[in-house]
Amino acid sequence: MVHADSPIDIDVIFLHGLGDTGHGWASAMAAIGSPHIKFICPTAQIMPVTLNAGFKMPSWFDLKSLDVDGPEDGDGIRKARDGIHHLIEEEVKSGIPHERIMLGGFSQGGALALYSTFTHTKTLAGAVGLSCWLPLREEFPQAAISNTGSPILQCHGDCDPIVPYKFGQITSQIIKKFAGNIEFKTYRGMMHSSCEEEMADIKKFIHQHLPPV
């Protein structure tokens, strides 16, 4: 049992989707949390997004296409990854060990969370990817320098019109080739969003792999 005065010994860094902000997920994350867990929901910088006709909005990197084989913003993805790695190291400096830090995200944020997890040099607690994909997948498995044994929860709605369900399936199949500890969950009828069942699965996953010390 965790008491209200229990010290925080876990970080979950959760990254929002395109055009959203950290506030968009903060309350949802808090609702599945515990007193020993700190949820960090940063907001991406505002930038022009090619996919949306160059309109400026919060985005972790430029999105050029949502086609399975569409062009990607490799430099932008790596720069965003470096920013997330820096955030992890800031948390480590504050006293949270790498193995007690989990990354997660929705859509573009989930894509960045997966990429940042596999390209980090230290072992992390795992990752949660919601309605997302693995960016720069042609770099893998060579790019996966760590966390190939860490638990990964990937969730996707089978009616997603933005990031097609098939894209999620392909991502899961690719990751399984170099990181076998992955669970892929399907939510029937769910579009590009979340649902109570998914949030319950995320809560179970976090508490299973990050119990209080």
Salt bridges, closest charged atoms under 4 A:
ASP9 OD2 - ARG100 NH2 3.26
ASP62 OD2 - LYS64 NZ 3.67
ASP69 OD1 - ARG137 NH2 2.68
ASP75 OD1 - ARG78 NH1 3.66
ASP82 OD1 - ARG81 NE 2.78
GLU89 OE2 - HIS98 NE2 2.91
GLU89 OE2 - HIS120 NE2 3.13
GLU90 OE2 - HIS86 NE2 3.68
GLU90 OE2 - LYS93 NZ 3.55
GLU91 OE1 - LYS38 NZ 2.90
GLU139 OE2 - ARG78 NH2 2.53
ASP158 OD2 - ARG188 NH1 3.90
ASP160 OD2 - HIS156 NE2 3.40
ASP160 OD2 - HIS192 ND1 2.75
GLU183 OE2 - LYS185 NZ 3.38
